[in-house]
Amino acid sequence: MQTGHSTSEVEINEKTWRIIVGGVRRLGLVLAKSLSENHKLVLTSSQTPERAEEISKLSILTDVRRLRWDANDPQLTSQMMTDLEALRGDGIQLNGAVIAAGTFPSTPLGSWDVNTLQQIWKINLTFPFLAAQSLAPYLTDGSCIQFILDTCIHRPWLNRLPYSSAKSGLASLVYGLAQSLAPNIRVVGHAIGAVLPDAESDPAFLQNQTLLKRLGCPEDLIRAINYADSSPYLTGEILTLDGGRRWFI
Ligand SMILES: NC(=O)c1ccc[n+]([C@@H]2O[C@H](COP(=O)([O-])OP(=O)(O)OC[C@H]3O[C@@H](n4cnc5c(N)ncnc54)[C@H](OP(=O)(O)O)[C@@H]3O)[C@@H](O)[C@H]2O)c1
C-alpha cells in the first residue's frame, strides 16, 4: 500500500521515546547515540540548547527534543512540569528515562563547607530526586527509570565522600521509588566503575584497582541499560558494573 512516507520516516515513527537527563555530554551522549537506533530522544542539559555537531548528527538518525534543565535553576521544578506538559501536548509519550546528570568533584576531608556540600548534593542528589518525581506521572506503564550510580555506593571514594554519600542516597531512592511506583513503573540503578575517567584520575591506577584489570567501556553500560529497559520482571535492583572493584583488596 502506498502511504506517502519514506522508509526512514516510517522507521522513526515506529520508535518509542526515551528521555536522558544529562544526555548531551560524555556518557549521556554516548548512551543517546546508542539509543537513537531504536528510540526517539528527549535530551536535557543545563546549558542553553545549541546546534552542537554531535546532536545535529543524532537528529538525522531520529527525532530529538532538547530541554534545558539546570539543577541550579530556582524555577527547576516548574520548568520541568512546563516542559513535560508541552511534550505531552505534542503527543510525545515517554517510555523510559535515564538519569545520568552528576558532577565528580574532589572534596577531601577539611575542604567541606556548607556551600560546597549543598552544591554537590544539589546536582548529584536533589536534582535526580526532583527529576524522577516530575517524570514519573509522564511515563507510560511498563517504563523503567534508570539511575546512573557509582560503585562508590559499596566502597566510598575517600577524596569524594560528599559525592559518594549522594550516590548512596540515590541507591536508597532506587529501592524506595521502586516500591512507590510499582506496579506501573520499574526503577533500576547502575553502580558503575570508571568508564570515562576525568582528567584528574589515573586510568592505570583505576584499572589496577579492579579484579578484571580493566576500565569499563561505554558498551558495558549500554548493555546494562538495554537489559534493564527490556526486563519487565526487574525492579528495585542495582546492577554493579565495576570489574570487581568493590571486592579488590
Ligand atoms: N564517567 C565515569 O567513569 C563514571 C563513573 C561512575 C559513575 N558515573 C556517573 O555516570 C553519570 C555520567 O557520567 P559522566 O562522566 O558522563 O558525568 P559528567 O561529565 O560529570 O556529567 C554528567 C552530566 O551532568 C550534567 N550536569 C552537570 N551539571 C549540571 C547541572 N547544573 N544541572 C543539570 N545537569 C548537569 C552534564 O550535562 P550539561 O553540562 O549538559 O548540563 C552531563 O551531561 C554521572 O552521574 C556520574 O556520576 C560516571
The ligand as an ORCA input file, in Angstrom:
! r2SCAN-3c Opt
* xyz 0 1
  N      32.433      8.678     33.822
  C      32.586      7.646     34.651
  O      33.543      6.850     34.542
  C      31.588      7.443     35.752
  C      31.886      6.517     36.764
  C      30.962      6.303     37.761
  C      29.745      6.976     37.730
  N      29.482      7.879     36.747
  C      28.209      8.581     36.755
  O      27.647      8.499     35.465
  C      26.971      9.699     35.152
  C      27.527     10.282     33.843
  O      28.932     10.413     33.998
  P      29.817     11.411     33.152
  O      31.241     11.084     33.414
  O      29.311     11.458     31.774
  O      29.421     12.697     34.021
  P      29.759     14.206     33.977
  O      30.698     14.551     32.899
  O      30.179     14.529     35.338
  O      28.328     14.883     33.658
  C      27.137     14.219     33.672
  C      26.039     15.112     33.166
  O      25.630     16.007     34.213
  C      25.110     17.168     33.610
  N      25.159     18.313     34.513
  C      26.270     18.913     35.022
  N      25.913     19.984     35.758
  C      24.558     20.056     35.719
  C      23.594     20.942     36.260
  N      23.940     22.016     36.991
  N      22.295     20.717     36.013
  C      21.897     19.685     35.244
  N      22.760     18.798     34.681
  C      24.081     18.997     34.924
  C      26.018     17.383     32.404
  O      25.289     17.956     31.356
  P      25.354     19.515     30.965
  O      26.728     20.045     31.242
  O      24.998     19.490     29.517
  O      24.291     20.125     31.825
  C      26.409     15.969     31.981
  O      25.633     15.528     30.884
  C      27.160     10.632     36.351
  O      26.029     10.540     37.178
  C      28.360     10.055     37.072
  O      28.333     10.300     38.456
  C      30.379      8.128     35.760
*
